[in-house]
Amino acid sequence: MKKLKARWGISSNWQLLTILIVFSITGSTAAKLGEPLTLLLGISKDFWLFWPIRILLLFPTYQIILLIVGWLYGEIAFFWAFEKKMLKRFGFKNLN
């Protein structure tokens, strides 16, 4: 746990627990929303591109939910920095 706290730049165990809870809620929520989003777009499970489209939809959905849930739990600064770092790795530039 010490290595993880040092890597993320946090000091308390409570903050670490909060961050892990936010990741858990976000992942579960994004996964749960995947099917309704694809069905909303009119893509049924019978369509051969259902899973690739669902996975592509999950990425931006996850990012948005992560910021919302992080804000609700009072960790928006951590998750905004986390988002910027992740998006820069995907090639997005000029994120301040």
C-alpha positions in Angstrom: 0.0 0.0 0.0 2.9 2.4 0.7 4.1 2.1 -2.9 0.7 2.8 -4.3 0.2 5.8 -2.0 3.6 7.1 -3.0 2.9 6.5 -6.7 -0.4 8.3 -6.6 0.9 11.1 -4.3 -1.6 10.5 -1.5 -0.9 10.3 2.2 -3.8 8.8 4.1 -5.3 5.3 4.0 -8.8 6.9 3.9 -8.0 8.7 0.7 -6.7 5.5 -0.8 -9.8 3.7 0.3 -12.0 6.4 -1.2 -10.1 6.3 -4.5 -10.4 2.5 -4.7 -14.2 2.8 -4.0 -14.5 5.4 -6.8 -12.7 3.1 -9.2 -15.0 0.2 -8.2 -18.2 2.2 -8.6 -17.1 3.7 -11.9 -16.1 0.4 -13.4 -19.3 -1.3 -12.4 -21.5 1.5 -13.5 -19.8 1.9 -16.9 -20.1 -1.9 -17.5 -23.7 -1.8 -16.6 -24.4 1.1 -18.9 -22.7 -0.6 -21.9 -25.7 -2.7 -23.1 -28.3 0.0 -22.7 -26.1 2.5 -24.7 -25.6 0.1 -27.6 -29.3 -0.8 -27.6 -30.2 3.0 -27.5 -28.1 3.3 -30.7 -30.2 0.5 -32.2 -27.4 -2.1 -32.2 -28.6 -5.5 -31.0 -26.6 -8.4 -29.7 -27.3 -10.2 -33.0 -25.1 -7.6 -34.8 -21.6 -8.9 -35.3 -20.1 -5.5 -34.3 -22.0 -5.4 -31.0 -19.1 -6.1 -28.7 -16.5 -3.9 -30.5 -18.9 -1.0 -30.5 -19.9 -1.6 -26.9 -16.2 -1.5 -25.9 -15.6 1.7 -27.8 -18.6 3.3 -26.1 -17.4 2.2 -22.7 -14.2 4.3 -22.9 -15.7 7.8 -22.9 -18.5 6.6 -20.7 -16.0 5.5 -18.1 -14.1 8.7 -18.3 -17.1 10.8 -17.6 -18.4 8.6 -14.8 -15.0 8.6 -13.2 -15.0 12.4 -13.0 -18.5 12.6 -11.7 -18.1 9.9 -9.0 -14.7 11.3 -8.1 -16.3 14.7 -7.6 -19.1 13.2 -5.5 -16.5 11.6 -3.2 -14.4 14.8 -3.0 -11.5 13.5 -5.0 -11.9 15.5 -8.1 -8.3 16.9 -8.0 -6.9 13.4 -8.0 -9.2 12.1 -10.7 -8.8 15.1 -13.0 -5.0 14.6 -12.9 -5.5 10.9 -13.5 -7.7 11.6 -16.5 -5.2 14.1 -18.0 -2.4 11.6 -17.6 -4.4 8.8 -19.2 -5.7 10.9 -22.1 -2.2 12.2 -22.9 -1.1 8.5 -23.2 -3.9 8.1 -25.8 -2.5 11.1 -27.8 -4.7 13.9 -26.6 -2.6 17.1 -26.1 -3.0 20.4 -24.4 -5.0 19.2 -21.5 -4.6 21.7 -18.7 
